[in-house]
Every structure is written in C-alpha cells, then in structure tokens.
C-alpha cells in the first residue's frame, strides 16, 4: 500500500489545525477510509503529543500500533515555541529524515495519512528549513486551515502565495469557526479566499467548519471536495 499523504497547516498558531485534522479523520473513517494522523513536530509536551491524543478523541479512534512505535509523533520537544527553537533549547535539531521515514511508514500501512504541522507554513523546523519547504520537498498537497479573525485575509493570501511559489498543490482551505471572528469579516472572508485561490490557479475548494462542542460533535461537514483533487482517494 502507498497511502495518500496530506499536509494540514494553518495561517497562524491557534487557528484550529488539530481540531480540523481530527474532524477530517472522523469523516474519512465514517466514509470507510483507513486513515491515520501524524503530528509532525510537537512542542510544549514531554514524552507524548497532546495534539495526537486530540486527533484520536475527535476521530473516535483508539491508539494505533504506530502510536506506540513513535511513528505518529516522531519529534517532541518541551518548550512551546517554533520547532527550531524548542529543539535548540534541548541541544538538538529537528530530525527531518526521521519525520519523512515515519510518515512513509504510516503511508505504507494506511490509505490516507493526515500530517498536522506546527504553527503556520513559515515556521522554522531547522535553521535552514521552513515547514513549507519540507512539505514541498515531500510532495504533500496542502490543506490550509483559516478563520475569519481580523488579519486573516493577509495570512491566507500570503500562505497561498508561499505554496504557489514552491509548487505545492492545494487541496483546499478549511474555514474554521473562531470565537474571535467579527461577523462582517467572517461573512466576507470565504469569497475573498476563493478569489485568491482562483487567481493563483488553485481549485477554489473551501470547507466551512461550524463550532464543535465536545463530546457532542456534528457530522454534517462534508470534506469530500478536499479529496476530489489530483489523485484523490
């Protein structure tokens, strides 16, 4: 098996990548797909990945063998910062080869791999490599998580242009609910985002995610358009 890998990144920290990744996994499982999620680099934790645990809870999944092998959280650092800084504070560097091998091992055993990044696209993984550069080198299509917070349009367009400049395909934008969104901006941003995607030559796929209140989650989100591009599923 050679599973399809998707890179889930965001326009900023705290935009909801973890929730979106878990909900995507939940939808894939509900439609009969064999899916696994990976937290590429976890900072702010020691010995475990809280984001990975959130994926499992949101998707209704038990722990997987790959979790116990460390393949789904291949790099964990204690300080809550960029991966490059968090690693440097421990006298380490982010092992990009280890991440690539871990994701490849997951793809060899599962139909779909959802790789959640850390922070936004331009976050440094090492002194020489940004997250967007690493994703481009791996050939992973991007799912960009955005919201209607003040300033989001700037971050959305810059993120899409960064992907375009590196030849990354964009499967779509997931427009996440945000408690900080201004209603007027929130209503306008999806149309502006679609226009930017079309201008840059990306399919104008935008999926809206309503507020999800755990443990009761809504199952009315259709992520199918994200997987209809390129090789699909």
C-alpha positions in Angstrom: 0.0 0.0 0.0 1.1 3.6 -0.7 -1.3 5.9 1.1 -2.1 9.4 0.1 -0.5 12.0 2.4 -2.0 15.4 3.1 -0.2 18.2 4.9 -2.5 20.2 7.3 -1.1 23.6 8.1 -2.6 26.9 9.2 -2.4 30.6 8.6 -1.3 31.0 12.2 -0.9 29.3 15.6 -4.2 28.6 17.3 -6.3 28.6 14.2 -7.6 25.1 14.8 -5.4 22.7 12.9 -5.7 20.0 15.5 -9.5 20.1 15.6 -9.7 20.1 11.8 -7.3 17.2 11.4 -9.3 15.2 13.9 -12.6 16.0 12.2 -11.1 15.1 8.8 -10.0 11.8 10.2 -13.5 11.3 11.7 -15.1 12.0 8.3 -12.7 9.7 6.4 -13.4 6.8 8.9 -17.2 7.4 8.5 -16.8 7.1 4.7 -14.9 3.8 5.1 -11.4 5.0 4.6 -8.4 3.7 6.5 -6.8 6.8 7.9 -4.0 7.7 10.3 -3.0 11.1 11.6 0.6 12.3 12.4 1.7 15.3 14.4 4.9 16.2 12.5 6.6 18.1 15.4 5.0 18.6 18.8 6.3 21.3 21.0 5.2 22.1 24.6 5.0 18.4 25.6 7.3 15.9 27.1 7.0 12.2 26.1 3.6 12.5 24.4 1.7 14.6 21.9 -1.5 16.3 23.2 -2.5 17.1 19.6 -2.2 13.5 18.6 -4.4 12.5 21.6 -6.9 15.1 20.4 -6.9 13.6 16.9 -7.8 10.2 18.3 -10.6 11.5 20.5 -12.2 13.6 17.8 -12.0 10.8 15.3 -13.3 8.2 17.7 -10.2 6.1 17.3 -8.2 4.0 19.8 -4.5 4.2 19.9 -2.8 2.6 17.0 0.4 0.4 16.8 2.1 3.3 15.1 1.4 5.5 18.1 3.3 3.0 20.4 6.2 2.9 17.9 6.5 6.7 17.9 5.8 7.0 14.2 2.8 9.3 14.6 4.7 11.8 16.8 8.3 11.4 15.6 9.6 14.7 17.2 8.6 16.0 20.6 10.1 19.0 22.4 9.2 20.5 25.8 9.3 24.3 25.1 6.2 25.7 23.4 7.7 27.6 20.5 8.8 27.1 17.0 10.3 23.6 16.4 13.7 25.1 15.6 13.9 27.0 18.9 12.4 24.2 21.0 14.9 21.7 19.7 17.8 24.1 20.1 17.0 24.7 23.8 17.4 20.9 24.3 20.7 20.9 22.4 19.0 19.1 19.5 17.9 19.7 15.9 14.6 18.6 14.3 15.3 15.3 12.6 13.7 15.8 9.2 14.8 12.4 7.9 13.1 10.7 10.9 9.9 12.6 10.2 9.9 11.6 6.5 10.6 8.0 7.3 7.8 7.9 9.9 5.2 9.3 7.5 6.4 6.9 4.8 5.9 4.0 7.2 2.4 5.2 8.0 1.6 5.6 4.3 2.8 2.0 3.7 0.1 0.7 6.1 -2.8 3.1 5.7 -4.9 4.5 2.8 -4.7 8.2 4.0 -2.2 10.0 6.2 -3.1 13.4 7.6 0.1 15.2 8.7 -0.5 18.1 11.0 2.2 20.7 11.0 3.3 23.0 13.8 2.2 26.7 13.6 2.0 28.2 10.2 3.7 27.4 6.9 6.7 29.7 7.5 7.6 28.3 10.9 11.2 27.2 11.1 11.8 23.5 11.5 15.6 23.9 11.4 17.8 26.9 10.8 17.7 26.2 7.1 14.2 24.7 6.5 10.7 26.1 6.9 7.7 23.8 7.3 6.5 24.8 3.8 9.9 23.9 2.3 9.8 20.5 3.9 6.2 19.8 2.8 7.2 20.9 -0.8 10.2 18.5 -0.8 7.9 15.6 0.3 5.3 16.4 -2.4 2.5 16.6 0.1 -0.7 18.5 -1.0 -1.7 21.2 1.4 -4.9 21.7 3.4 -4.8 25.2 4.7 -6.8 25.9 7.9 -8.1 29.5 8.1 -10.6 31.6 10.0 -12.4 34.9 10.0 -10.4 36.6 12.6 -9.1 40.2 12.0 -6.0 39.9 9.8 -6.8 36.5 8.4 -7.1 37.7 4.8 -3.5 38.8 4.8 -2.3 35.5 6.3 -4.5 33.4 4.0 -3.2 35.1 0.8 0.5 35.0 2.0 0.1 31.3 2.8 -1.4 30.5 -0.6 1.3 32.5 -2.4 4.0 30.7 -0.4 2.6 27.4 -1.5 2.3 28.6 -5.1 5.9 29.8 -5.1 7.1 26.3 -4.1 4.9 24.3 -6.4 2.8 22.9 -3.7 -0.7 21.7 -4.7 -3.5 23.0 -2.5 -6.3 20.5 -1.9 -8.4 23.3 -0.4 -8.9 25.7 2.5 -10.8 24.7 5.7 -12.5 27.7 7.1 -12.7 27.0 10.8 -15.1 28.6 13.3 -13.4 31.1 15.6 -14.8 32.7 18.7 -12.8 35.9 17.8 -14.2 36.3 14.4 -16.0 39.6 13.6 -19.4 38.7 11.9 -18.8 41.1 9.0 -15.3 39.9 8.3 -16.4 36.3 8.9 -19.0 36.6 6.2 -16.7 38.2 3.6 -13.5 36.2 4.0 -14.6 33.0 2.2 -15.4 34.8 -1.0 -12.1 36.7 -0.9 -10.3 33.5 -0.2 -11.9 31.7 -3.2 -10.9 34.6 -5.5 -7.3 34.4 -4.3 -7.3 30.6 -4.9 -8.6 31.1 -8.4 -6.1 33.8 -9.1 -3.2 31.6 -8.1 -4.5 28.6 -10.1 -5.8 26.5 -7.2 -9.2 24.9 -7.1 -11.5 27.2 -5.1 -12.4 24.5 -2.6 -13.4 25.9 0.8 -15.0 23.8 3.5 -16.7 25.6 6.4 -16.4 24.0 9.9 -19.1 25.0 12.4 -18.4 25.2 16.2 -17.7 21.7 17.5 -18.5 21.2 21.2 -17.0 18.0 22.6 -18.1 15.4 23.4 -21.0 16.1 21.1 -19.7 16.7 17.6 -21.7 17.5 14.5 -21.2 15.2 11.5 -22.6 17.5 8.8 -19.3 18.6 7.4 -18.5 17.2 4.0 -14.8 17.0 3.4 -15.2 15.2 0.1 -14.2 18.2 -2.1 -10.7 18.2 -0.5 -10.0 14.7 -1.8 -11.5 15.2 -5.2 -8.4 17.0 -6.5 -5.4 15.3 -8.0 -5.1 11.7 -7.2 -7.9 11.9 -4.7 -8.6 8.7 -2.8 
